Protein backbone atom coordinates (compact mmCIF):
# COMPACT_ATOMS: atom_id res chain seq x y z
CA UNK A 1 0.00 0.00 0.00
CA UNK A 2 2.76 2.43 0.88
CA UNK A 3 4.52 1.80 -2.47
CA UNK A 4 1.27 2.36 -4.33
CA UNK A 5 0.71 5.67 -2.53
CA UNK A 6 4.27 6.75 -3.31
CA UNK A 7 3.69 6.04 -7.02
CA UNK A 8 0.46 8.02 -6.99
CA UNK A 9 1.94 11.16 -5.38
CA UNK A 10 3.93 12.36 -8.44
CA UNK A 11 0.94 11.88 -10.73
CA UNK A 12 -1.31 13.86 -8.40
CA UNK A 13 1.28 16.64 -8.01
CA UNK A 14 1.77 16.70 -11.76
CA UNK A 15 -1.97 17.02 -12.29
CA UNK A 16 -2.17 19.79 -9.70
CA UNK A 17 0.74 21.59 -11.41
CA UNK A 18 -0.98 21.47 -14.79
CA UNK A 19 -4.22 22.72 -13.31
CA UNK A 20 -2.39 25.51 -11.49
CA UNK A 21 -0.60 26.39 -14.71
CA UNK A 22 -3.90 26.57 -16.61
CA UNK A 23 -5.43 28.68 -13.86
CA UNK A 24 -2.49 31.09 -13.91
CA UNK A 25 -2.78 31.52 -17.67
CA UNK A 26 -6.54 32.01 -17.50
CA UNK A 27 -6.22 34.47 -14.63
CA UNK A 28 -3.83 36.65 -16.60
CA UNK A 29 -5.54 36.08 -19.94
CA UNK A 30 -5.72 39.83 -20.56
CA UNK A 31 -1.94 39.97 -20.98
CA UNK A 32 -2.07 37.07 -23.42
CA UNK A 33 -4.90 38.70 -25.38
CA UNK A 34 -3.06 42.03 -25.51
CA UNK A 35 0.21 40.45 -26.74
CA UNK A 36 -1.66 38.31 -29.23
CA UNK A 37 -3.64 41.31 -30.50
CA UNK A 38 -0.47 43.38 -30.93
CA UNK A 39 1.27 40.61 -32.85
CA UNK A 40 -1.81 39.96 -34.96
CA UNK A 41 -1.78 43.63 -35.97
CA UNK A 42 1.95 43.47 -36.73
CA UNK A 43 1.49 40.20 -38.61
CA UNK A 44 -1.35 41.68 -40.64
CA UNK A 45 0.80 44.69 -41.52
CA UNK A 46 3.74 42.42 -42.39
CA UNK A 47 1.51 40.24 -44.56
CA UNK A 48 0.05 43.20 -46.42
CA UNK A 49 3.44 44.86 -47.03
CA UNK A 50 5.27 41.60 -47.72
CA UNK A 51 6.87 41.25 -51.12
CA UNK A 52 6.12 38.06 -52.96
CA UNK A 53 9.02 35.67 -53.42
CA UNK A 54 9.17 33.29 -56.37
CA UNK A 55 11.24 30.11 -56.32
CA UNK A 56 12.45 27.89 -59.15
CA UNK A 57 14.35 24.63 -58.88
CA UNK A 58 16.17 22.37 -61.29
CA UNK A 59 17.84 18.96 -61.21
CA UNK A 60 21.36 18.85 -62.67
CA UNK A 61 23.54 15.86 -63.46
CA UNK A 62 27.29 16.52 -63.99
CA UNK A 63 28.60 14.47 -66.93
CA UNK A 64 32.28 13.89 -66.13
CA UNK A 65 34.74 11.11 -66.82
CA UNK A 66 34.28 8.26 -64.41
CA UNK A 67 30.91 9.69 -63.34
CA UNK A 68 29.04 6.42 -63.73
CA UNK A 69 31.63 4.59 -61.68
CA UNK A 70 31.51 7.36 -59.08
CA UNK A 71 27.73 7.18 -58.82
CA UNK A 72 27.53 3.39 -58.70
CA UNK A 73 30.32 2.94 -56.17
CA UNK A 74 29.06 5.90 -54.16
CA UNK A 75 25.58 4.37 -54.02
CA UNK A 76 26.89 1.02 -52.81
CA UNK A 77 29.15 2.67 -50.25
CA UNK A 78 26.30 4.87 -48.98
CA UNK A 79 24.11 1.80 -48.53
CA UNK A 80 26.88 0.19 -46.50
CA UNK A 81 27.34 3.32 -44.40
CA UNK A 82 30.57 4.56 -45.98
CA UNK A 83 31.40 7.72 -47.88
CA UNK A 84 33.91 7.42 -50.71
CA UNK A 85 33.95 11.19 -51.25
CA UNK A 86 36.03 11.99 -54.34
CA UNK A 87 38.07 8.81 -54.38
CA UNK A 88 36.39 7.52 -57.54
CA UNK A 89 37.00 10.66 -59.54
CA UNK A 90 39.99 11.07 -61.81
CA UNK A 91 42.65 13.63 -60.95
CA UNK A 92 41.49 16.00 -63.69
CA UNK A 93 37.86 16.02 -62.57
CA UNK A 94 36.35 18.60 -60.25
CA UNK A 95 34.26 16.95 -57.56
CA UNK A 96 30.55 17.88 -57.61
CA UNK A 97 30.89 18.42 -53.86
CA UNK A 98 32.85 21.60 -54.69
CA UNK A 99 30.11 23.05 -56.90
CA UNK A 100 28.23 24.76 -54.01
CA UNK A 101 31.46 26.54 -53.05
CA UNK A 102 31.73 27.94 -56.59
CA UNK A 103 28.33 29.59 -56.14
CA UNK A 104 29.60 31.27 -52.96
CA UNK A 105 32.63 32.84 -54.62
CA UNK A 106 32.73 36.63 -55.01
CA UNK A 107 33.48 36.48 -58.75
CA UNK A 108 30.48 34.23 -59.36
CA UNK A 109 28.13 36.53 -57.45
CA UNK A 110 29.53 39.63 -59.17
CA UNK A 111 28.85 38.01 -62.56
CA UNK A 112 25.23 37.48 -61.50
CA UNK A 113 24.97 41.09 -60.32
CA UNK A 114 26.28 42.41 -63.64
CA UNK A 115 23.96 40.24 -65.76
CA UNK A 116 20.92 41.90 -67.32
CA UNK A 117 17.45 40.51 -66.55
CA UNK A 118 13.84 41.40 -67.33
CA UNK A 119 12.13 43.29 -64.50
CA UNK A 120 8.53 44.45 -64.48
CA UNK A 121 9.49 47.81 -62.96
CA UNK A 122 12.00 48.59 -65.73
CA UNK A 123 11.21 49.35 -69.37
CA UNK A 124 14.23 47.41 -70.63
CA UNK A 125 16.62 44.79 -69.34
CA UNK A 126 18.80 46.02 -66.47
CA UNK A 127 21.43 44.44 -64.29
CA UNK A 128 20.56 43.01 -60.91
CA UNK A 129 22.94 45.54 -59.35
CA UNK A 130 20.95 48.42 -60.85
CA UNK A 131 17.69 46.89 -59.70
CA UNK A 132 18.85 46.44 -56.11
CA UNK A 133 20.28 49.95 -56.06
CA UNK A 134 17.52 51.98 -57.75
CA UNK A 135 14.32 49.91 -57.85
CA UNK A 136 14.34 47.92 -54.62
CA UNK A 137 14.04 50.61 -51.98
CA UNK A 138 11.74 49.43 -49.15
CA UNK A 139 9.43 51.86 -47.38
CA UNK A 140 10.05 53.08 -43.83
CA UNK A 141 7.28 50.85 -42.51
CA UNK A 142 8.79 47.84 -44.26
CA UNK A 143 12.18 48.68 -42.75
CA UNK A 144 10.56 48.91 -39.30
CA UNK A 145 8.93 45.50 -39.78
CA UNK A 146 12.24 44.10 -40.94
CA UNK A 147 14.00 45.33 -37.81
CA UNK A 148 11.14 44.03 -35.65
CA UNK A 149 11.25 40.64 -37.34
CA UNK A 150 15.03 40.55 -36.90
CA UNK A 151 14.79 41.02 -33.15
CA UNK A 152 11.75 38.78 -32.60
CA UNK A 153 11.53 35.83 -34.99
CA UNK A 154 15.14 36.15 -36.07
CA UNK A 155 16.58 36.87 -32.63
CA UNK A 156 18.45 33.53 -32.31
CA UNK A 157 20.20 33.98 -35.66
CA UNK A 158 20.91 37.63 -34.82
CA UNK A 159 22.58 36.63 -31.55
CA UNK A 160 24.64 33.93 -33.28
CA UNK A 161 25.70 36.40 -35.96
CA UNK A 162 26.77 38.90 -33.30
CA UNK A 163 28.80 36.22 -31.55
CA UNK A 164 30.52 35.15 -34.76
CA UNK A 165 31.27 38.74 -35.74
CA UNK A 166 32.53 40.19 -32.47
CA UNK A 167 34.85 42.53 -34.30
CA UNK A 168 32.88 44.66 -36.76
CA UNK A 169 34.19 44.71 -40.27
CA UNK A 170 35.52 48.06 -41.35
CA UNK A 171 35.03 49.16 -44.89
CA UNK A 172 38.28 49.15 -46.76
CA UNK A 173 39.40 52.54 -47.96
CA UNK A 174 41.85 51.06 -50.43
CA UNK A 175 41.15 50.49 -54.06
CA UNK A 176 42.13 47.33 -55.88
CA UNK A 177 45.74 47.64 -56.91
CA UNK A 178 47.95 45.45 -59.08
CA UNK A 179 50.97 44.06 -57.24
CA UNK A 180 53.68 43.40 -59.80
CA UNK A 181 56.31 40.76 -59.17
CA UNK A 182 59.90 41.78 -59.80
CA UNK A 183 61.16 40.62 -63.15
CA UNK A 184 57.68 39.69 -64.38
CA UNK A 185 55.94 42.75 -65.73
CA UNK A 186 53.15 40.73 -67.31
CA UNK A 187 52.20 38.93 -64.08
CA UNK A 188 49.96 40.85 -61.70
CA UNK A 189 47.95 39.93 -58.66
CA UNK A 190 44.64 41.77 -58.49
CA UNK A 191 42.73 41.29 -55.23
CA UNK A 192 38.98 41.76 -55.25
CA UNK A 193 37.95 44.74 -53.12
CA UNK A 194 34.20 45.15 -52.68
CA UNK A 195 32.54 48.34 -51.56
CA UNK A 196 30.05 48.27 -48.69
CA UNK A 197 27.17 48.36 -51.19
CA UNK A 198 28.62 45.58 -53.34
CA UNK A 199 29.24 43.41 -50.26
CA UNK A 200 25.61 43.76 -49.17
CA UNK A 201 24.39 42.99 -52.70
CA UNK A 202 26.58 39.87 -52.98
CA UNK A 203 25.19 38.64 -49.66
CA UNK A 204 21.68 39.21 -50.99
CA UNK A 205 22.50 37.22 -54.13
CA UNK A 206 24.06 34.40 -52.10
CA UNK A 207 20.93 34.14 -49.94
CA UNK A 208 18.76 33.75 -53.06
CA UNK A 209 20.38 30.58 -54.40
CA UNK A 210 21.44 27.21 -53.06
CA UNK A 211 22.92 24.06 -54.55
CA UNK A 212 22.66 20.73 -52.76
CA UNK A 213 24.47 17.52 -53.73
CA UNK A 214 22.89 14.09 -53.46
CA UNK A 215 25.90 11.87 -52.89
CA UNK A 216 23.91 8.66 -53.19
CA UNK A 217 22.22 9.35 -56.53
CA UNK A 218 24.86 11.70 -57.95
CA UNK A 219 22.70 14.67 -58.94
CA UNK A 220 22.48 18.33 -57.93
CA UNK A 221 19.43 20.35 -56.89
CA UNK A 222 19.57 24.05 -57.72
CA UNK A 223 17.13 26.42 -56.01
CA UNK A 224 16.88 30.12 -56.87
CA UNK A 225 14.47 32.67 -55.41
CA UNK A 226 13.67 36.19 -56.53
CA UNK A 227 11.17 39.02 -56.45
CA UNK A 228 9.74 38.46 -59.95
CA UNK A 229 8.93 35.21 -61.79
CA UNK A 230 10.66 35.87 -65.12
CA UNK A 231 13.76 37.38 -63.52
CA UNK A 232 14.04 34.42 -61.16
CA UNK A 233 13.92 31.93 -64.03
CA UNK A 234 16.50 33.93 -66.02
CA UNK A 235 18.78 34.09 -63.00
CA UNK A 236 18.57 30.30 -62.55
CA UNK A 237 19.54 29.78 -66.20
CA UNK A 238 22.45 32.19 -65.76
CA UNK A 239 23.62 30.29 -62.67
CA UNK A 240 23.74 27.06 -64.68
CA UNK A 241 25.68 28.78 -67.49
CA UNK A 242 28.26 30.28 -65.14
CA UNK A 243 28.64 26.99 -63.30
CA UNK A 244 29.23 25.21 -66.60
CA UNK A 245 31.87 27.80 -67.56
CA UNK A 246 33.69 27.49 -64.24
CA UNK A 247 33.79 23.69 -64.35
CA UNK A 248 34.88 23.73 -67.99
CA UNK A 249 37.65 26.24 -67.28
CA UNK A 250 38.98 24.04 -64.47
CA UNK A 251 38.85 20.82 -66.49
CA UNK A 252 40.24 22.12 -69.80
CA UNK A 253 42.97 24.43 -68.46
CA UNK A 254 45.84 22.07 -69.25
CA UNK A 255 44.49 21.02 -72.65
CA UNK A 256 43.69 24.64 -73.53
CA UNK A 257 47.22 25.78 -72.70
CA UNK A 258 48.58 22.98 -74.86
CA UNK A 259 46.27 23.99 -77.71
CA UNK A 260 47.33 27.64 -77.47
CA UNK A 261 51.01 26.69 -77.56
CA UNK A 262 50.58 24.43 -80.60
CA UNK A 263 48.41 27.06 -82.32
CA UNK A 264 51.07 29.75 -81.84
CA UNK A 265 53.82 27.48 -83.11
CA UNK A 266 51.60 26.40 -86.03
CA UNK A 267 51.07 30.02 -87.07
CA UNK A 268 54.81 30.74 -86.93
CA UNK A 269 55.74 27.71 -89.04
CA UNK A 270 52.96 28.45 -91.51
CA UNK A 271 54.18 32.02 -92.02
CA UNK A 272 57.77 30.78 -92.37
CA UNK A 273 56.77 28.11 -94.91
CA UNK A 274 54.81 30.62 -96.99
CA UNK A 275 57.81 32.96 -96.95
CA UNK A 276 60.15 30.23 -98.25
CA UNK A 277 57.55 29.25 -100.82
CA UNK A 278 57.41 32.82 -102.12
CA UNK A 279 61.22 33.09 -102.21
CA UNK A 280 61.48 29.80 -104.10
CA UNK A 281 58.92 30.93 -106.65
CA UNK A 282 60.77 34.22 -107.12
CA UNK A 283 64.10 32.45 -107.70
CA UNK A 284 62.57 30.05 -110.24
CA UNK A 285 60.87 32.85 -112.17
CA UNK A 286 64.07 34.88 -112.24
CA UNK A 287 66.23 32.02 -113.49
CA UNK A 288 63.97 30.46 -116.10
CA UNK A 289 66.26 31.19 -119.07
CA UNK A 290 69.64 30.44 -117.61
CA UNK A 291 70.53 28.76 -114.34
CA UNK A 292 73.97 29.53 -112.99
CA UNK A 293 75.73 27.57 -110.29
CA UNK A 294 75.19 30.37 -107.78
CA UNK A 295 71.47 30.52 -108.61
CA UNK A 296 71.22 26.74 -108.35
CA UNK A 297 72.85 26.79 -104.88
CA UNK A 298 70.51 29.58 -103.73
CA UNK A 299 67.52 27.66 -105.05
CA UNK A 300 68.64 24.47 -103.29
CA UNK A 301 69.03 26.30 -99.99
CA UNK A 302 65.56 27.79 -100.18
CA UNK A 303 64.19 24.45 -101.37
CA UNK A 304 65.69 22.71 -98.32
CA UNK A 305 64.29 25.30 -95.91
CA UNK A 306 60.90 25.03 -97.57
CA UNK A 307 60.94 21.23 -97.31
CA UNK A 308 61.82 21.35 -93.59
CA UNK A 309 59.15 23.98 -92.89
CA UNK A 310 56.61 21.94 -94.86
CA UNK A 311 57.30 18.79 -92.83
CA UNK A 312 57.09 20.68 -89.55
CA UNK A 313 53.89 22.34 -90.75
CA UNK A 314 52.34 18.96 -91.60
CA UNK A 315 53.28 17.54 -88.20
CA UNK A 316 51.94 20.58 -86.33
CA UNK A 317 48.71 20.34 -88.31
CA UNK A 318 48.18 16.84 -86.93
CA UNK A 319 49.07 17.95 -83.39
CA UNK A 320 46.73 20.92 -83.67
CA UNK A 321 43.78 18.75 -84.62
CA UNK A 322 44.65 16.32 -81.82
CA UNK A 323 44.80 19.19 -79.29
CA UNK A 324 41.41 20.50 -80.45
CA UNK A 325 39.90 17.04 -80.05
CA UNK A 326 41.44 16.75 -76.58
CA UNK A 327 39.87 20.05 -75.50
CA UNK A 328 36.46 18.88 -76.71
CA UNK A 329 36.98 15.51 -75.04
CA UNK A 330 37.90 17.12 -71.71
CA UNK A 331 35.01 19.59 -71.78
CA UNK A 332 32.47 18.44 -69.18
CA UNK A 333 28.76 19.05 -69.52
CA UNK A 334 26.02 19.59 -66.96
CA UNK A 335 22.81 17.93 -68.06
CA UNK A 336 19.62 19.69 -67.00
CA UNK A 337 17.20 16.92 -66.11
CA UNK A 338 14.48 19.27 -64.84
CA UNK A 339 14.33 22.39 -67.06
CA UNK A 340 13.82 25.87 -65.65
CA UNK A 341 10.21 27.06 -65.84
CA UNK A 342 8.74 30.44 -64.96
CA UNK A 343 6.85 30.09 -61.65
CA UNK A 344 3.17 30.98 -61.78
CA UNK A 345 2.55 31.53 -58.05
CA UNK A 346 4.77 32.92 -55.27
CA UNK A 347 6.38 30.62 -52.73
CA UNK A 348 5.57 32.93 -49.80
CA UNK A 349 2.12 33.00 -48.17
CA UNK A 350 0.56 35.96 -46.38
CA UNK A 351 -1.75 33.73 -44.36
CA UNK A 352 1.23 31.71 -43.17
CA UNK A 353 3.00 34.90 -42.15
CA UNK A 354 -0.04 36.03 -40.16
CA UNK A 355 -0.25 32.65 -38.41
CA UNK A 356 3.43 32.78 -37.47
CA UNK A 357 3.09 36.26 -35.96
CA UNK A 358 -0.04 35.19 -34.08
CA UNK A 359 1.69 32.13 -32.70
CA UNK A 360 4.66 34.23 -31.55
CA UNK A 361 2.27 36.64 -29.82
CA UNK A 362 0.59 33.78 -27.94
CA UNK A 363 3.94 32.34 -26.87
CA UNK A 364 5.19 35.74 -25.75
CA UNK A 365 2.02 36.40 -23.72
CA UNK A 366 2.22 32.99 -22.05
CA UNK A 367 5.90 33.55 -21.34
CA UNK A 368 5.21 36.90 -19.65
CA UNK A 369 2.48 35.36 -17.46
CA UNK A 370 4.58 32.36 -16.47
CA UNK A 371 7.56 34.58 -15.83
CA UNK A 372 5.60 36.77 -13.44
CA UNK A 373 4.25 33.66 -11.71
CA UNK A 374 7.33 31.50 -11.37
CA UNK A 375 10.35 33.85 -11.40
CA UNK A 376 9.90 34.82 -7.71
CA UNK A 377 9.66 31.13 -6.79
CA UNK A 378 12.77 30.32 -8.78
CA UNK A 379 14.69 33.17 -7.12
CA UNK A 380 13.53 32.01 -3.72
CA UNK A 381 14.67 28.43 -4.43
CA UNK A 382 18.06 29.69 -5.54
CA UNK A 383 18.40 31.82 -2.41
CA UNK A 384 17.66 28.78 -0.25
C-alpha positions in Angstrom: 0.0 0.0 0.0 2.8 2.4 0.9 4.5 1.8 -2.5 1.3 2.4 -4.3 0.7 5.7 -2.5 4.3 6.7 -3.3 3.7 6.0 -7.0 0.5 8.0 -7.0 1.9 11.2 -5.4 3.9 12.4 -8.4 0.9 11.9 -10.7 -1.3 13.9 -8.4 1.3 16.6 -8.0 1.8 16.7 -11.8 -2.0 17.0 -12.3 -2.2 19.8 -9.7 0.7 21.6 -11.4 -1.0 21.5 -14.8 -4.2 22.7 -13.3 -2.4 25.5 -11.5 -0.6 26.4 -14.7 -3.9 26.6 -16.6 -5.4 28.7 -13.9 -2.5 31.1 -13.9 -2.8 31.5 -17.7 -6.5 32.0 -17.5 -6.2 34.5 -14.6 -3.8 36.6 -16.6 -5.5 36.1 -19.9 -5.7 39.8 -20.6 -1.9 40.0 -21.0 -2.1 37.1 -23.4 -4.9 38.7 -25.4 -3.1 42.0 -25.5 0.2 40.5 -26.7 -1.7 38.3 -29.2 -3.6 41.3 -30.5 -0.5 43.4 -30.9 1.3 40.6 -32.9 -1.8 40.0 -35.0 -1.8 43.6 -36.0 1.9 43.5 -36.7 1.5 40.2 -38.6 -1.4 41.7 -40.6 0.8 44.7 -41.5 3.7 42.4 -42.4 1.5 40.2 -44.6 0.0 43.2 -46.4 3.4 44.9 -47.0 5.3 41.6 -47.7 6.9 41.2 -51.1 6.1 38.1 -53.0 9.0 35.7 -53.4 9.2 33.3 -56.4 11.2 30.1 -56.3 12.5 27.9 -59.2 14.3 24.6 -58.9 16.2 22.4 -61.3 17.8 19.0 -61.2 21.4 18.9 -62.7 23.5 15.9 -63.5 27.3 16.5 -64.0 28.6 14.5 -66.9 32.3 13.9 -66.1 34.7 11.1 -66.8 34.3 8.3 -64.4 30.9 9.7 -63.3 29.0 6.4 -63.7 31.6 4.6 -61.7 31.5 7.4 -59.1 27.7 7.2 -58.8 27.5 3.4 -58.7 30.3 2.9 -56.2 29.1 5.9 -54.2 25.6 4.4 -54.0 26.9 1.0 -52.8 29.1 2.7 -50.2 26.3 4.9 -49.0 24.1 1.8 -48.5 26.9 0.2 -46.5 27.3 3.3 -44.4 30.6 4.6 -46.0 31.4 7.7 -47.9 33.9 7.4 -50.7 34.0 11.2 -51.2 36.0 12.0 -54.3 38.1 8.8 -54.4 36.4 7.5 -57.5 37.0 10.7 -59.5 40.0 11.1 -61.8 42.6 13.6 -61.0 41.5 16.0 -63.7 37.9 16.0 -62.6 36.4 18.6 -60.2 34.3 17.0 -57.6 30.5 17.9 -57.6 30.9 18.4 -53.9 32.9 21.6 -54.7 30.1 23.0 -56.9 28.2 24.8 -54.0 31.5 26.5 -53.1 31.7 27.9 -56.6 28.3 29.6 -56.1 29.6 31.3 -53.0 32.6 32.8 -54.6 32.7 36.6 -55.0 33.5 36.5 -58.7 30.5 34.2 -59.4 28.1 36.5 -57.5 29.5 39.6 -59.2 28.8 38.0 -62.6 25.2 37.5 -61.5 25.0 41.1 -60.3 26.3 42.4 -63.6 24.0 40.2 -65.8 20.9 41.9 -67.3 17.4 40.5 -66.6 13.8 41.4 -67.3 12.1 43.3 -64.5 8.5 44.5 -64.5 9.5 47.8 -63.0 12.0 48.6 -65.7 11.2 49.4 -69.4 14.2 47.4 -70.6 16.6 44.8 -69.3 18.8 46.0 -66.5 21.4 44.4 -64.3 20.6 43.0 -60.9 22.9 45.5 -59.3 21.0 48.4 -60.8 17.7 46.9 -59.7 18.9 46.4 -56.1 20.3 49.9 -56.1 17.5 52.0 -57.7 14.3 49.9 -57.8 14.3 47.9 -54.6 14.0 50.6 -52.0 11.7 49.4 -49.1 9.4 51.9 -47.4 10.0 53.1 -43.8 7.3 50.9 -42.5 8.8 47.8 -44.3 12.2 48.7 -42.8 10.6 48.9 -39.3 8.9 45.5 -39.8 12.2 44.1 -40.9 14.0 45.3 -37.8 11.1 44.0 -35.7 11.2 40.6 -37.3 15.0 40.5 -36.9 14.8 41.0 -33.1 11.7 38.8 -32.6 11.5 35.8 -35.0 15.1 36.2 -36.1 16.6 36.9 -32.6 18.5 33.5 -32.3 20.2 34.0 -35.7 20.9 37.6 -34.8 22.6 36.6 -31.5 24.6 33.9 -33.3 25.7 36.4 -36.0 26.8 38.9 -33.3 28.8 36.2 -31.5 30.5 35.1 -34.8 31.3 38.7 -35.7 32.5 40.2 -32.5 34.9 42.5 -34.3 32.9 44.7 -36.8 34.2 44.7 -40.3 35.5 48.1 -41.3 35.0 49.2 -44.9 38.3 49.2 -46.8 39.4 52.5 -48.0 41.8 51.1 -50.4 41.1 50.5 -54.1 42.1 47.3 -55.9 45.7 47.6 -56.9 47.9 45.5 -59.1 51.0 44.1 -57.2 53.7 43.4 -59.8 56.3 40.8 -59.2 59.9 41.8 -59.8 61.2 40.6 -63.1 57.7 39.7 -64.4 55.9 42.7 -65.7 53.2 40.7 -67.3 52.2 38.9 -64.1 50.0 40.9 -61.7 47.9 39.9 -58.7 44.6 41.8 -58.5 42.7 41.3 -55.2 39.0 41.8 -55.2 38.0 44.7 -53.1 34.2 45.1 -52.7 32.5 48.3 -51.6 30.0 48.3 -48.7 27.2 48.4 -51.2 28.6 45.6 -53.3 29.2 43.4 -50.3 25.6 43.8 -49.2 24.4 43.0 -52.7 26.6 39.9 -53.0 25.2 38.6 -49.7 21.7 39.2 -51.0 22.5 37.2 -54.1 24.1 34.4 -52.1 20.9 34.1 -49.9 18.8 33.7 -53.1 20.4 30.6 -54.4 21.4 27.2 -53.1 22.9 24.1 -54.5 22.7 20.7 -52.8 24.5 17.5 -53.7 22.9 14.1 -53.5 25.9 11.9 -52.9 23.9 8.7 -53.2 22.2 9.3 -56.5 24.9 11.7 -57.9 22.7 14.7 -58.9 22.5 18.3 -57.9 19.4 20.3 -56.9 19.6 24.0 -57.7 17.1 26.4 -56.0 16.9 30.1 -56.9 14.5 32.7 -55.4 13.7 36.2 -56.5 11.2 39.0 -56.4 9.7 38.5 -60.0 8.9 35.2 -61.8 10.7 35.9 -65.1 13.8 37.4 -63.5 14.0 34.4 -61.2 13.9 31.9 -64.0 16.5 33.9 -66.0 18.8 34.1 -63.0 18.6 30.3 -62.5 19.5 29.8 -66.2 22.5 32.2 -65.8 23.6 30.3 -62.7 23.7 27.1 -64.7 25.7 28.8 -67.5 28.3 30.3 -65.1 28.6 27.0 -63.3 29.2 25.2 -66.6 31.9 27.8 -67.6 33.7 27.5 -64.2 33.8 23.7 -64.3 34.9 23.7 -68.0 37.6 26.2 -67.3 39.0 24.0 -64.5 38.9 20.8 -66.5 40.2 22.1 -69.8 43.0 24.4 -68.5 45.8 22.1 -69.2 44.5 21.0 -72.6 43.7 24.6 -73.5 47.2 25.8 -72.7 48.6 23.0 -74.9 46.3 24.0 -77.7 47.3 27.6 -77.5 51.0 26.7 -77.6 50.6 24.4 -80.6 48.4 27.1 -82.3 51.1 29.8 -81.8 53.8 27.5 -83.1 51.6 26.4 -86.0 51.1 30.0 -87.1 54.8 30.7 -86.9 55.7 27.7 -89.0 53.0 28.5 -91.5 54.2 32.0 -92.0 57.8 30.8 -92.4 56.8 28.1 -94.9 54.8 30.6 -97.0 57.8 33.0 -96.9 60.2 30.2 -98.2 57.6 29.2 -100.8 57.4 32.8 -102.1 61.2 33.1 -102.2 61.5 29.8 -104.1 58.9 30.9 -106.7 60.8 34.2 -107.1 64.1 32.5 -107.7 62.6 30.1 -110.2 60.9 32.9 -112.2 64.1 34.9 -112.2 66.2 32.0 -113.5 64.0 30.5 -116.1 66.3 31.2 -119.1 69.6 30.4 -117.6 70.5 28.8 -114.3 74.0 29.5 -113.0 75.7 27.6 -110.3 75.2 30.4 -107.8 71.5 30.5 -108.6 71.2 26.7 -108.4 72.9 26.8 -104.9 70.5 29.6 -103.7 67.5 27.7 -105.0 68.6 24.5 -103.3 69.0 26.3 -100.0 65.6 27.8 -100.2 64.2 24.5 -101.4 65.7 22.7 -98.3 64.3 25.3 -95.9 60.9 25.0 -97.6 60.9 21.2 -97.3 61.8 21.3 -93.6 59.2 24.0 -92.9 56.6 21.9 -94.9 57.3 18.8 -92.8 57.1 20.7 -89.5 53.9 22.3 -90.7 52.3 19.0 -91.6 53.3 17.5 -88.2 51.9 20.6 -86.3 48.7 20.3 -88.3 48.2 16.8 -86.9 49.1 18.0 -83.4 46.7 20.9 -83.7 43.8 18.8 -84.6 44.7 16.3 -81.8 44.8 19.2 -79.3 41.4 20.5 -80.4 39.9 17.0 -80.1 41.4 16.8 -76.6 39.9 20.1 -75.5 36.5 18.9 -76.7 37.0 15.5 -75.0 37.9 17.1 -71.7 35.0 19.6 -71.8 32.5 18.4 -69.2 28.8 19.1 -69.5 26.0 19.6 -67.0 22.8 17.9 -68.1 19.6 19.7 -67.0 17.2 16.9 -66.1 14.5 19.3 -64.8 14.3 22.4 -67.1 13.8 25.9 -65.7 10.2 27.1 -65.8 8.7 30.4 -65.0 6.9 30.1 -61.7 3.2 31.0 -61.8 2.6 31.5 -58.1 4.8 32.9 -55.3 6.4 30.6 -52.7 5.6 32.9 -49.8 2.1 33.0 -48.2 0.6 36.0 -46.4 -1.7 33.7 -44.4 1.2 31.7 -43.2 3.0 34.9 -42.1 0.0 36.0 -40.2 -0.2 32.6 -38.4 3.4 32.8 -37.5 3.1 36.3 -36.0 0.0 35.2 -34.1 1.7 32.1 -32.7 4.7 34.2 -31.6 2.3 36.6 -29.8 0.6 33.8 -27.9 3.9 32.3 -26.9 5.2 35.7 -25.7 2.0 36.4 -23.7 2.2 33.0 -22.0 5.9 33.6 -21.3 5.2 36.9 -19.6 2.5 35.4 -17.5 4.6 32.4 -16.5 7.6 34.6 -15.8 5.6 36.8 -13.4 4.3 33.7 -11.7 7.3 31.5 -11.4 10.3 33.8 -11.4 9.9 34.8 -7.7 9.7 31.1 -6.8 12.8 30.3 -8.8 14.7 33.2 -7.1 13.5 32.0 -3.7 14.7 28.4 -4.4 18.1 29.7 -5.5 18.4 31.8 -2.4 17.7 28.8 -0.2 
